[in-house]
Amino acid sequence: MAKVAMSLMCALVVAGVLGAGFPSFAQTPVWDLKLGFSYLGTSGNSRTSSTGLSANFERTWGDWKLQALASALRASDDGEKSAERLQAAARGDVTVWKELALTSGIAWERDRFAGIDSRSIMDAGLKWTPELDADIAFSALVAATYTREDRVGTASDGFLGALVKADAGYSITESAKATLTAAVYPNFEKATAWRATGAAGLQASLSSQLALKLAYEYRYNNRPPASFRKADTATVLSLVAQFPALK
């Protein structure tokens, strides 16, 4: 199954290269980098703390685009770790016809408090980014996936699946923006073992390079490891440093 998934991804990459050609590095690349930090601490009758770090990077050359992200979230209660989630991902897109692009990505995550020691996902498919009103951004992605999963207390498992994802953004004012993301991960080998994630955010600029962001995240696993719950949520308030035009 892993060989099938890798073959599909390689075929899509080759098709993209033949259809769009290699990127011209003589073109001026467009950079975008955002770094986020959040912290909450209490003392006295209760002693709790939570810390979050995130980084989002994007670079484009004409029809080509590269995206990468990483995040870490940790919380403790009276000195005992109560939550910890690590994530990292990278994605490459190449536009092959008008608003349609070939896309391929790889993602990794760890959340032992949700029963996951390690989960790696490779995907390849199509991405649609229509040109809408200047205040609205939208993209939809459909891809085949191969997932390798190590669950707490069980053996490793690999399976084929899919990814259906939508991202939307709306500029409320020149300094405020709302975002919404939703994704579903069907499992082709165990139909009931599907997953879904979603996130809603509101960001307000404090200056040309600083912003305050409030985000709500929802994650659902229809067949979680034994003794773990199906749904997890997180609400994060963070300070974001933006670098819109690195040279």
DRENKOL-672368 format. One line per field, with one value per residue (C-alpha): residue in one letter; y, x, z. Coordinates in steps of 0.001 Angstrom, whole numbers, padded with zeros to 6 digits. Example, Ala and Ser with C-alpha at 12.3 -4.5 7.8 and 13.67 -1.06 7.14 Angstrom:
2
residuo = c(A | S)
v = c(-004500 | -001060)
u = c(012300 | 013670)
w = c(007800 | 007140)
REM end
This chain:
247
residuo = c(M | A | K | V | A | M | S | L | M | C | A | L | V | V | A | G | V | L | G | A | G | F | P | S | F | A | Q | T | P | V | W | D | L | K | L | G | F | S | Y | L | G | T | S | G | N | S | R | T | S | S | T | G | L | S | A | N | F | E | R | T | W | G | D | W | K | L | Q | A | L | A | S | A | L | R | A | S | D | D | G | E | K | S | A | E | R | L | Q | A | A | A | R | G | D | V | T | V | W | K | E | L | A | L | T | S | G | I | A | W | E | R | D | R | F | A | G | I | D | S | R | S | I | M | D | A | G | L | K | W | T | P | E | L | D | A | D | I | A | F | S | A | L | V | A | A | T | Y | T | R | E | D | R | V | G | T | A | S | D | G | F | L | G | A | L | V | K | A | D | A | G | Y | S | I | T | E | S | A | K | A | T | L | T | A | A | V | Y | P | N | F | E | K | A | T | A | W | R | A | T | G | A | A | G | L | Q | A | S | L | S | S | Q | L | A | L | K | L | A | Y | E | Y | R | Y | N | N | R | P | P | A | S | F | R | K | A | D | T | A | T | V | L | S | L | V | A | Q | F | P | A | L | K)
v = c(000000 | 002370 | 001692 | 002494 | 005789 | 006768 | 005887 | 008097 | 011033 | 010670 | 010567 | 013813 | 015540 | 014467 | 015650 | 019023 | 019417 | 018522 | 020744 | 023839 | 023600 | 024259 | 027474 | 030400 | 031315 | 034552 | 035717 | 037734 | 035312 | 036392 | 035536 | 035423 | 034371 | 034433 | 033508 | 033046 | 032830 | 032277 | 031836 | 031507 | 030997 | 030988 | 030663 | 030607 | 028172 | 026565 | 026350 | 025934 | 027026 | 026625 | 027597 | 027621 | 028263 | 028325 | 029189 | 029533 | 030074 | 030588 | 031266 | 031573 | 031645 | 032347 | 029269 | 027442 | 027725 | 026181 | 026227 | 024947 | 025097 | 023862 | 024217 | 023049 | 023285 | 022267 | 022631 | 021597 | 021452 | 021648 | 020692 | 017641 | 017721 | 017755 | 018342 | 018261 | 018378 | 018692 | 019250 | 019882 | 019977 | 021039 | 021433 | 022234 | 023518 | 024117 | 025787 | 023790 | 025452 | 028758 | 028294 | 024604 | 023312 | 019999 | 019709 | 017327 | 017467 | 015668 | 016117 | 014728 | 015022 | 013663 | 013859 | 011173 | 012636 | 011693 | 008258 | 009072 | 008447 | 009439 | 010024 | 010693 | 011591 | 011894 | 013228 | 014187 | 015655 | 018798 | 022268 | 024867 | 028539 | 030693 | 034436 | 036059 | 039481 | 041207 | 040790 | 037034 | 034179 | 030557 | 027278 | 023664 | 020565 | 016913 | 014394 | 010730 | 009969 | 007338 | 007426 | 005710 | 005722 | 004619 | 004491 | 004300 | 000648 | -000821 | -001807 | 000531 | 000658 | 002043 | 002671 | 004488 | 007267 | 010703 | 014343 | 016831 | 020312 | 023893 | 027143 | 030524 | 034004 | 037292 | 040760 | 042416 | 045681 | 046704 | 045515 | 042571 | 039207 | 036092 | 032606 | 029210 | 025794 | 022393 | 019012 | 015436 | 012327 | 009250 | 005846 | 003525 | 000374 | 001024 | 003240 | 004045 | 005176 | 008625 | 011844 | 015523 | 018767 | 022364 | 025759 | 029255 | 032323 | 036066 | 038210 | 041937 | 043907 | 045909 | 047362 | 046684 | 043553 | 042549 | 041063 | 039451 | 036178 | 034204 | 030666 | 027794 | 024298 | 021151 | 017638 | 014517 | 010863 | 008516 | 005479 | 006691 | 004364 | 002445 | 004564 | 007869 | 010306 | 011063 | 014870 | 017371 | 021173 | 024015 | 027768 | 029767 | 033494 | 034365 | 037257 | 036959 | 038561 | 039036 | 039435 | 040031 | 040797 | 039202 | 039734)
u = c(000000 | 002839 | 004337 | 000995 | 000750 | 004325 | 003809 | 000733 | 002548 | 005541 | 003241 | 001567 | 004886 | 006158 | 002923 | 003294 | 006871 | 005979 | 002912 | 004299 | 008045 | 010615 | 010317 | 012399 | 014660 | 015486 | 012012 | 011767 | 010406 | 007625 | 008175 | 005813 | 006676 | 004541 | 005717 | 003234 | 003673 | 001112 | 001401 | -001029 | -000048 | -001845 | -000638 | -002123 | -004977 | -004169 | -000928 | -001439 | 000415 | 000202 | 002632 | 002216 | 004646 | 003936 | 005675 | 004165 | 006309 | 005384 | 007393 | 006233 | 007958 | 005440 | 003192 | 005064 | 004417 | 006039 | 004416 | 005719 | 004418 | 005277 | 003540 | 003883 | 001401 | 002057 | -000015 | 000491 | -001706 | -000053 | 003257 | 001827 | 001797 | -001834 | -001514 | 001174 | 000765 | 003475 | 002836 | 004896 | 003915 | 005110 | 003229 | 004180 | 001800 | 002253 | -000449 | -001129 | -004271 | -005870 | -007108 | -006148 | -002895 | -001244 | -000408 | 001550 | 002244 | 003667 | 002586 | 003597 | 002006 | 002239 | -000467 | -000058 | -002927 | -005147 | -003511 | -001176 | 002561 | 003208 | 001149 | 002693 | 000592 | 001662 | -000809 | -001072 | -003998 | -005590 | -006106 | -008587 | -008068 | -010729 | -010329 | -013013 | -013601 | -010463 | -011642 | -012277 | -009776 | -010791 | -009172 | -010353 | -008165 | -008877 | -006043 | -005197 | -003270 | -001097 | -001022 | 001387 | 000103 | 001630 | -001034 | -000412 | -000322 | -000816 | 001292 | 002007 | -000543 | -000478 | -003447 | -004673 | -007208 | -008116 | -008062 | -010835 | -010012 | -011273 | -009661 | -011380 | -010417 | -012293 | -010858 | -013339 | -011388 | -007892 | -006591 | -008889 | -009257 | -011347 | -010242 | -011907 | -010425 | -012127 | -010684 | -011979 | -009742 | -011653 | -010032 | -010357 | -009574 | -011774 | -014682 | -015593 | -012037 | -012410 | -011130 | -011985 | -010378 | -011531 | -010267 | -011728 | -009599 | -009831 | -006725 | -006343 | -003232 | -001534 | 001119 | 002615 | 004343 | 002429 | -001040 | -003223 | -004888 | -007680 | -008167 | -010501 | -009489 | -011609 | -010327 | -012477 | -011424 | -014337 | -012319 | -009804 | -007445 | -009038 | -009904 | -009438 | -012205 | -013274 | -013119 | -010472 | -010676 | -008245 | -008681 | -005485 | -004808 | -001417 | 000793 | 001859 | 004945 | 004520 | 007267 | 005413 | 008374 | 011626 | 014561)
w = c(000000 | 000774 | -002695 | -004328 | -002450 | -003286 | -006963 | -007124 | -005541 | -007850 | -010881 | -009833 | -009260 | -012708 | -014316 | -012633 | -013817 | -017399 | -017384 | -015698 | -016078 | -013397 | -011407 | -012607 | -009725 | -011552 | -010578 | -007382 | -004768 | -002461 | 001205 | 004133 | 007684 | 010837 | 014338 | 017188 | 020957 | 023713 | 027473 | 030371 | 034013 | 037361 | 040955 | 044443 | 045014 | 041669 | 039731 | 035998 | 032896 | 029141 | 026413 | 022662 | 019801 | 016072 | 012813 | 009324 | 006246 | 002590 | -000548 | -004164 | -007563 | -010296 | -010504 | -007752 | -004020 | -000932 | 002507 | 005841 | 009398 | 012864 | 016216 | 019800 | 022648 | 026258 | 029434 | 033054 | 036138 | 039574 | 037966 | 036148 | 032359 | 031209 | 027470 | 024801 | 021036 | 018384 | 014675 | 011530 | 007850 | 004413 | 001118 | -002467 | -005161 | -008882 | -010975 | -014124 | -015500 | -014507 | -010895 | -010646 | -009130 | -008412 | -004728 | -002532 | 001194 | 004179 | 007795 | 011181 | 014601 | 018143 | 020797 | 023432 | 025448 | 022502 | 022167 | 019249 | 019646 | 016037 | 012898 | 009469 | 006429 | 002782 | 000239 | -003427 | -005319 | -006745 | -005287 | -006522 | -005679 | -007364 | -007817 | -005679 | -004174 | -002914 | 000698 | 000354 | -000003 | -000596 | -001597 | -001757 | -001837 | -002675 | -002332 | -001868 | 001329 | 002924 | 006737 | 009112 | 012668 | 015982 | 018681 | 022420 | 023466 | 019970 | 016972 | 014055 | 011252 | 007714 | 005444 | 002334 | 002629 | 001370 | 002366 | 001618 | 002875 | 002552 | 003718 | 003780 | 004885 | 005073 | 005665 | 008025 | 008038 | 006981 | 010358 | 011179 | 009465 | 010087 | 008978 | 008807 | 008003 | 007791 | 006786 | 006625 | 006450 | 005172 | 005733 | 002719 | 004731 | 007784 | 006805 | 010414 | 011259 | 009704 | 011250 | 010954 | 012031 | 012048 | 013160 | 013341 | 013953 | 014366 | 013949 | 014647 | 013728 | 016472 | 014156 | 010749 | 012113 | 015251 | 015592 | 018236 | 017225 | 018863 | 017518 | 018327 | 017170 | 017027 | 016297 | 015996 | 015682 | 015093 | 016235 | 018842 | 020687 | 023560 | 026629 | 024741 | 023823 | 020266 | 020401 | 021501 | 021483 | 022112 | 022450 | 021974 | 022274 | 020823 | 019803 | 016164 | 014616 | 010860 | 008282 | 004993 | 002738 | 003808 | 001485)
REM end
